[in-house]
């Protein structure tokens, strides 16, 4: 084993000497033999590669866990945003129905429109004379089928009237149902739903 003088950079062989033993350098500096025998050998494998491997091994599972949490929440919020269409349009449709009844003293059945329940992709909302009489004009493409159901005499004061929206957001053939009933007081009630996530 060799040690180097820090003053003059002269190497000194200390093989066989005891730790702590003093050696005089030619420059006058006094050196001590270090404890532990031989100096540690340098690794030929760069340390930064080991650090990168450790970071990769720990970071990839963390990213996977975060994705497992975030993706379902993102899908849930996306479905809620799509369901907002049904809730908003149903409230507007019921208000139009109430206004029509107040003006004409009768309830007007309308729809269903579009004829089939839309699936994953929105469908064009067709021109419908009954919806036009009501003044109901949703967006050009809708994710739900809309209908006004008059259960009884259209000229009756207490005739049950329902505004309905049906959709199949996940395209599995099972429809979600949103419904608002117009009460005996002639005012729309709350939006009720079944199978919202369908």
C-alpha positions, 0 to 999 in steps of 0.5 A: 500500500502506498500513501502520498505526501500532501505537501510534495506529492511523493508516494511512500510504500507503507506495506508491512508497517503498523497503523499509526507509525510515523514516516518522515518525507524528504520534504520534511513533512511527517506522515502517519500510516493509516489504519485499515490496511490496504486502500479500498479498490475503486469500482469500475461500475459508475455509481450514477447507473446504480442511482438511476436503476434504484430511482427507476425501480421505485418511480415506476410503481409510484406512477402506476399507483397514481394512474390507478387512482387518477384514471377511474376518477377522471372517467367518473368526472367525465361521466358526470359532465355528460350526465349534466346534459340530461339534467339541464335539458330535462329542466329546460324541457319541463319549463317549456312544457309548463309554459305551453300548458299555461298558454294553451291549457293543455299538456303536449306529448313530445318525442321520443327524439332521437328515435333510438337511444344514443350510445357512446357517441352523440346523435343528431337531434331531429326536427320534431314538430311537438318539440318545436311547439314547446320551443325545446331546442337542445344542442345539435348533437345529444347523448340522450333521447328526450320525451314528454309523456302525458299519462292521461287527458292532455286537457286535465288540470291534474294529469301526470306529466313526465319529462324523460331522458334516456341514454347509454353512455357506456354502450352496453345496451342498458339505458340510464333514465332521468325523469322529472315529474310535473306536480299537481301544482304545475311545477317541475319536481327534482330530477330523479335517475336510475342507472346513471352510469350506464 
